[in-house]
Amino acid sequence: MKKNSMLLFVALMGMVFSTAWAQDSQGYNIGDKASDFKLESVDGSWVSLAGLKNAKGAIVIFSCNTCPYVVAYEDRMIDLHNKYAAMGYPVIAINPNDDQISPGDSFEKMKERSKDKNFPFAYVYDRNQEVIKAYGGTRTPHVYILNKEGDDFIVKYIGAIDNNYQDASAVTEKYVEEAMDAIMNGRTVATETTKAIGCTIKWSKKAE
C-alpha cells in the first residue's frame, strides 16, 4: 500500500512539474509567426505591426518605467531605434505591467518618462496584458526581433539586449545587434536565444 501511495505521489509531482514547465514555455519560439496587435502609444496614436510603414520587421522590447534594468538600458534602446528604424526595423517598447500593482507604470507615467527621455520609438501600453501573454515574455526588458517574410512577422531572436546591463562600455556580446546584422545580410542568426535579465512582469490579479 505504501509503495502504491509513493508511486501515486511521484506521478502527481511529475504532473505538477510538467504543468509548470509548460506554463514557462508558453509563448513564441524562434520561427513562429507573431500575431498582430493594436496598442495605444504615449503620443495618442495606435501602433500595430500591420501599420508599420515600409517595415522589414521590428525590434519589440517589453519595457516599463520602474525597472532599474530597463532604466540602465534605455539609452541603448534609443540607440537601437536610431540605428535600425531607418533600415526598416523600428523599436516598439511595450509596457505590460499592471498599474494597480505598479502605479509608476501607469499610462500617464509612461507619457512623462517618454517626454523626459525623448524616446524616438513608440512606447505603448499592453493594458490587458494580452500581448505579453502571447509572446511569453517574462522580464523587462525582454527582446523579440521580428523579420517580415511576405505578410508575416517571424520571430528570429528572443532574449537580452547584450551581456552587461550595468555598463554599456563593458559589453562584449551585443546580442541584438549581432542578430540584426545577420538578418539584414541574409545570414542565420548565430545566437537565437539568450536569457532575459530584468524585473518580473507585474501581472494583474485577474491574470494570476
C-alpha contacts under 8 A as a table, 3 or more apart, distances in Angstrom:
res1	aa1	res2	aa2	distance
1	M	4	N	5.13
1	M	5	S	6.17
2	K	5	S	5.03
2	K	6	M	6.15
3	K	6	M	5.09
3	K	7	L	6.23
4	N	7	L	5.07
4	N	8	L	6.19
5	S	8	L	5.09
5	S	9	F	6.17
6	M	9	F	5.01
6	M	10	V	6.21
7	L	10	V	5.15
7	L	11	A	6.14
8	L	11	A	5.05
8	L	12	L	6.12
9	F	12	L	5.12
9	F	13	M	6.13
10	V	13	M	5.12
10	V	14	G	6.07
11	A	14	G	5.05
11	A	15	M	6.37
12	L	15	M	5.07
12	L	16	V	6.35
13	M	16	V	4.96
13	M	17	F	6.23
14	G	17	F	5.26
14	G	18	S	5.95
15	M	18	S	5.00
15	M	19	T	6.04
16	V	19	T	5.17
16	V	20	A	6.20
17	F	20	A	4.98
17	F	21	W	6.09
18	S	21	W	5.13
18	S	22	A	6.17
19	T	22	A	5.01
19	T	23	Q	6.23
20	A	23	Q	5.13
20	A	24	D	6.27
21	W	24	D	5.08
21	W	25	S	6.12
22	A	25	S	5.08
22	A	26	Q	6.26
23	Q	26	Q	5.37
24	D	136	G	7.91
25	S	136	G	7.49
26	Q	134	A	7.99
26	Q	135	Y	7.97
26	Q	136	G	5.60
27	G	133	K	6.73
27	G	134	A	5.32
27	G	135	Y	4.56
27	G	136	G	3.79
27	G	137	G	7.38
28	Y	32	D	5.96
28	Y	33	K	7.91
28	Y	34	A	7.38
28	Y	134	A	7.10
28	Y	135	Y	5.16
28	Y	136	G	6.24
28	Y	155	V	7.43
29	N	32	D	5.63
29	N	155	V	7.00
29	N	158	I	7.91
30	I	154	I	7.84
30	I	155	V	5.21
30	I	156	K	5.44
30	I	157	Y	6.46
30	I	158	I	7.40
30	I	192	E	7.17
31	G	154	I	5.74
31	G	155	V	5.21
31	G	156	K	6.18
32	D	154	I	5.60
32	D	155	V	5.51
33	K	152	D	6.31
33	K	153	F	5.65
33	K	154	I	4.59
33	K	155	V	6.36
34	A	135	Y	7.74
34	A	146	L	7.69
34	A	152	D	7.43
34	A	153	F	5.54
34	A	154	I	5.99
34	A	155	V	6.64
35	S	153	F	7.75
36	D	48	S	6.34
36	D	49	L	5.59
36	D	50	A	6.79
37	F	47	V	7.65
37	F	48	S	5.21
37	F	49	L	6.66
37	F	131	V	7.07
38	K	46	W	6.14
38	K	47	V	5.41
38	K	48	S	4.62
38	K	49	L	7.87
39	L	46	W	5.41
39	L	47	V	5.30
39	L	48	S	6.69
39	L	124	V	5.85
39	L	125	Y	6.13
39	L	126	D	6.39
40	E	44	G	6.39
40	E	45	S	5.91
40	E	46	W	4.48
40	E	47	V	6.22
40	E	124	V	5.32
40	E	125	Y	5.98
41	S	44	G	5.44
41	S	45	S	5.38
41	S	46	W	5.79
41	S	47	V	6.54
41	S	122	A	6.15
41	S	123	Y	5.35
41	S	124	V	4.11
41	S	125	Y	6.61
42	V	45	S	7.40
42	V	107	F	7.29
42	V	110	M	6.72
42	V	111	K	5.17
42	V	114	S	7.48
42	V	122	A	7.54
42	V	123	Y	5.95
42	V	124	V	6.23
43	D	111	K	7.65
47	V	51	G	6.67
47	V	52	L	7.79
47	V	122	A	7.53
47	V	124	V	7.42
48	S	51	G	5.11
48	S	52	L	6.71
49	L	52	L	5.49
49	L	58	A	7.97
49	L	153	F	7.98
52	L	55	A	5.48
54	N	88	G	6.28
55	A	58	A	7.28
55	A	88	G	4.55
55	A	89	Y	6.25
55	A	90	P	7.81
55	A	148	K	7.51
56	K	87	M	7.77
56	K	88	G	4.79
56	K	89	Y	5.95
56	K	147	N	6.14
56	K	148	K	5.12
57	G	88	G	6.32
57	G	89	Y	4.95
57	G	90	P	7.51
57	G	145	I	7.55
57	G	146	L	5.09
57	G	147	N	4.19
57	G	148	K	4.79
57	G	153	F	6.53
58	A	88	G	7.47
58	A	89	Y	4.40
58	A	90	P	5.17
58	A	91	V	6.04
58	A	92	I	7.05
58	A	145	I	6.04
58	A	146	L	5.13
58	A	147	N	6.69
59	I	89	Y	6.20
59	I	90	P	5.97
59	I	91	V	4.59
59	I	92	I	6.13
59	I	143	V	6.97
59	I	144	Y	6.06
59	I	145	I	4.64
59	I	146	L	6.26
60	V	91	V	5.84
60	V	92	I	4.86
60	V	93	A	6.05
60	V	94	I	7.30
60	V	143	V	5.76
60	V	144	Y	5.11
60	V	145	I	6.13
60	V	146	L	7.45
61	I	91	V	7.10
61	I	92	I	6.14
61	I	93	A	4.81
61	I	94	I	6.11
61	I	140	T	7.95
61	I	141	P	6.21
61	I	142	H	5.52
61	I	143	V	4.48
61	I	144	Y	6.36
62	F	93	A	5.74
62	F	94	I	4.69
62	F	95	N	5.83
62	F	96	P	6.84
62	F	132	I	7.67
62	F	137	G	7.31
62	F	139	R	7.43
62	F	140	T	5.54
62	F	141	P	5.30
62	F	142	H	5.16
62	F	143	V	6.52
63	S	70	V	6.39
63	S	93	A	5.78
63	S	94	I	5.49
63	S	95	N	4.94
63	S	96	P	7.29
63	S	140	T	4.92
63	S	141	P	5.01
63	S	142	H	7.24
64	C	67	C	6.50
64	C	70	V	6.84
64	C	94	I	7.33
64	C	95	N	4.80
64	C	96	P	7.33
64	C	97	N	7.08
64	C	105	D	6.16
64	C	110	M	7.67
64	C	140	T	6.79
64	C	141	P	7.88
65	N	70	V	7.39
65	N	71	V	7.31
65	N	104	G	6.60
65	N	105	D	5.47
65	N	109	K	7.48
65	N	110	M	6.53
65	N	113	R	6.79
66	T	70	V	7.64
66	T	71	V	7.51
66	T	104	G	6.17
66	T	105	D	6.48
67	C	70	V	5.30
67	C	71	V	6.39
67	C	140	T	7.00
67	C	198	G	7.41
67	C	199	C	5.95
68	P	71	V	4.92
68	P	72	A	6.13
68	P	198	G	7.99
68	P	199	C	7.92
69	Y	72	A	5.11
69	Y	73	Y	6.39
69	Y	140	T	7.31
69	Y	141	P	7.05
69	Y	165	Y	6.58
69	Y	166	Q	7.98
69	Y	197	I	7.72
69	Y	198	G	5.38
69	Y	199	C	7.00
70	V	73	Y	5.00
70	V	74	E	5.99
70	V	140	T	6.33
70	V	141	P	5.65
70	V	198	G	7.31
71	V	74	E	5.27
72	A	75	D	7.47
72	A	165	Y	6.25
72	A	166	Q	6.51
73	Y	76	R	5.21
73	Y	77	M	6.13
73	Y	165	Y	6.49
74	E	77	M	4.97
74	E	78	I	6.26
75	D	78	I	5.02
75	D	79	D	6.23
76	R	79	D	4.87
76	R	80	L	6.14
76	R	168	A	7.91
77	M	80	L	5.08
77	M	81	H	6.36
77	M	91	V	7.52
78	I	81	H	5.23
78	I	82	N	6.17
78	I	119	F	6.62
78	I	120	P	6.69
78	I	121	F	7.29
79	D	82	N	5.05
79	D	83	K	6.03
80	L	83	K	5.16
80	L	84	Y	5.99
80	L	85	A	7.91
80	L	91	V	7.10
80	L	177	E	7.87
81	H	84	Y	5.34
81	H	85	A	5.21
81	H	89	Y	7.66
81	H	90	P	5.45
81	H	91	V	5.08
81	H	120	P	7.25
81	H	121	F	6.47
82	N	85	A	5.97
82	N	86	A	7.31
82	N	120	P	7.59
83	K	86	A	6.92
83	K	87	M	7.67
84	Y	87	M	5.03
84	Y	88	G	6.52
84	Y	89	Y	5.19
84	Y	90	P	6.08
84	Y	91	V	7.99
85	A	88	G	5.15
85	A	89	Y	4.63
85	A	90	P	3.89
85	A	91	V	6.92
86	A	89	Y	7.14
86	A	90	P	7.49
90	P	121	F	7.06
91	V	121	F	5.74
91	V	122	A	7.04
92	I	121	F	6.14
92	I	122	A	5.17
92	I	123	Y	6.32
92	I	124	V	7.53
93	A	121	F	7.21
93	A	122	A	6.12
93	A	123	Y	4.81
93	A	124	V	6.25
94	I	123	Y	5.96
94	I	124	V	4.96
94	I	125	Y	5.75
94	I	126	D	6.36
95	N	105	D	7.57
95	N	123	Y	7.45
95	N	124	V	6.22
95	N	125	Y	4.97
95	N	126	D	5.80
96	P	125	Y	6.38
96	P	126	D	4.79
96	P	127	R	6.65
96	P	129	Q	5.56
96	P	131	V	7.84
96	P	132	I	6.25
96	P	201	I	7.00
96	P	202	K	7.56
97	N	101	I	7.73
97	N	102	S	6.85
97	N	105	D	6.45
97	N	126	D	7.62
97	N	127	R	7.74
97	N	129	Q	7.52
97	N	201	I	5.93
97	N	202	K	4.74
97	N	203	W	6.30
97	N	204	S	7.82
98	D	101	I	5.49
98	D	102	S	6.09
98	D	103	P	7.85
98	D	105	D	7.32
98	D	106	S	7.68
98	D	127	R	7.09
98	D	129	Q	7.87
98	D	202	K	5.68
98	D	203	W	5.86
98	D	204	S	5.37
99	D	102	S	4.62
99	D	103	P	4.50
99	D	104	G	6.92
99	D	105	D	5.44
99	D	106	S	4.86
100	Q	103	P	5.71
100	Q	204	S	7.46
101	I	202	K	6.33
101	I	203	W	7.51
101	I	204	S	6.85
102	S	105	D	5.66
102	S	106	S	7.50
102	S	202	K	6.80
103	P	106	S	5.51
104	G	109	K	6.09
105	D	109	K	5.96
105	D	110	M	6.34
106	S	109	K	5.13
106	S	110	M	6.17
107	F	110	M	4.89
107	F	111	K	6.36
107	F	125	Y	6.79
108	E	111	K	5.14
108	E	112	E	6.46
109	K	112	E	4.97
109	K	113	R	6.15
110	M	113	R	5.10
110	M	114	S	6.06
110	M	123	Y	7.66
111	K	114	S	5.21
111	K	115	K	6.19
112	E	115	K	5.20
112	E	116	D	6.09
113	R	116	D	5.04
113	R	117	K	6.09
114	S	117	K	5.32
114	S	118	N	5.51
114	S	119	F	5.15
114	S	123	Y	7.35
115	K	118	N	4.87
115	K	119	F	6.86
119	F	122	A	7.61
119	F	123	Y	7.82
126	D	129	Q	5.11
126	D	130	E	6.84
126	D	131	V	6.38
126	D	132	I	7.40
127	R	130	E	7.93
129	Q	132	I	5.53
129	Q	133	K	6.33
129	Q	203	W	7.80
130	E	133	K	5.21
130	E	134	A	6.25
131	V	134	A	5.03
131	V	135	Y	6.19
132	I	135	Y	5.17
132	I	136	G	5.82
132	I	137	G	5.51
133	K	136	G	5.10
133	K	137	G	6.93
137	G	142	H	6.27
138	T	142	H	7.16
138	T	196	A	7.88
138	T	200	T	6.08
138	T	201	I	6.05
139	R	142	H	5.47
139	R	196	A	6.39
139	R	197	I	6.77
139	R	198	G	5.29
139	R	199	C	5.17
139	R	200	T	4.75
139	R	201	I	5.74
140	T	196	A	7.88
140	T	197	I	7.61
140	T	198	G	5.17
140	T	199	C	5.26
140	T	200	T	6.60
140	T	201	I	6.90
141	P	160	A	7.22
141	P	196	A	7.01
141	P	197	I	7.20
141	P	198	G	5.88
141	P	199	C	7.49
142	H	158	I	7.44
142	H	159	G	5.65
142	H	160	A	6.00
142	H	161	I	7.89
142	H	196	A	5.57
142	H	197	I	7.73
142	H	198	G	7.83
143	V	157	Y	7.60
143	V	158	I	5.55
143	V	159	G	5.18
143	V	160	A	5.98
143	V	161	I	6.75
143	V	196	A	7.74
144	Y	155	V	6.67
144	Y	156	K	7.43
144	Y	157	Y	5.62
144	Y	158	I	4.67
144	Y	159	G	6.81
145	I	155	V	5.89
145	I	156	K	5.55
145	I	157	Y	5.03
145	I	158	I	6.63
145	I	176	V	7.83
145	I	180	M	7.98
146	L	153	F	5.49
146	L	154	I	5.18
146	L	155	V	4.64
146	L	156	K	5.80
146	L	157	Y	7.42
147	N	153	F	5.34
147	N	154	I	5.16
147	N	155	V	6.52
147	N	156	K	6.62
147	N	183	I	7.73
148	K	151	D	6.59
148	K	152	D	5.52
148	K	153	F	4.39
148	K	154	I	6.14
149	E	152	D	5.28
149	E	153	F	6.22
149	E	154	I	6.79
155	V	158	I	7.61
156	K	179	A	7.98
156	K	189	V	7.36
156	K	192	E	6.55
157	Y	176	V	7.74
157	Y	179	A	6.92
157	Y	189	V	7.67
157	Y	191	T	7.73
157	Y	192	E	4.71
157	Y	193	T	5.78
158	I	192	E	6.44
158	I	193	T	4.89
158	I	194	T	6.56
159	G	193	T	5.48
159	G	194	T	4.54
159	G	195	K	5.29
159	G	196	A	4.67
160	A	163	N	7.30
160	A	175	Y	6.88
160	A	176	V	7.44
160	A	194	T	5.98
160	A	195	K	6.11
160	A	196	A	4.50
160	A	197	I	6.50
161	I	174	K	6.60
161	I	175	Y	5.71
161	I	176	V	5.30
162	D	165	Y	7.14
162	D	171	V	6.71
162	D	172	T	7.89
162	D	173	E	5.68
162	D	174	K	4.47
162	D	175	Y	4.99
162	D	176	V	6.77
163	N	171	V	5.89
163	N	172	T	6.74
163	N	173	E	5.64
163	N	174	K	6.84
163	N	175	Y	7.53
164	N	167	D	5.88
164	N	168	A	6.53
164	N	170	A	6.70
164	N	171	V	5.23
164	N	172	T	7.83
165	Y	168	A	6.74
167	D	170	A	5.38
167	D	171	V	6.87
168	A	171	V	5.47
171	V	174	K	6.85
174	K	177	E	5.47
174	K	178	E	5.93
175	Y	178	E	5.24
175	Y	179	A	6.10
175	Y	191	T	7.29
176	V	179	A	5.11
176	V	180	M	6.04
177	E	180	M	4.99
177	E	181	D	6.06
178	E	181	D	5.21
178	E	182	A	6.30
178	E	189	V	7.75
179	A	182	A	5.17
179	A	183	I	6.22
179	A	189	V	5.29
179	A	190	A	7.26
179	A	191	T	7.18
179	A	192	E	7.46
180	M	183	I	5.07
180	M	184	M	6.09
181	D	184	M	5.29
181	D	185	N	6.16
182	A	185	N	5.22
182	A	186	G	6.13
182	A	187	R	4.74
182	A	188	T	6.13
182	A	189	V	5.52
182	A	190	A	7.93
183	I	186	G	5.19
183	I	187	R	5.75
183	I	188	T	6.84
183	I	189	V	6.68
184	M	187	R	7.60
189	V	192	E	5.80
191	T	194	T	7.35
203	W	207	A	5.99
203	W	208	E	6.62
204	S	207	A	5.18
204	S	208	E	6.53
205	K	208	E	5.11
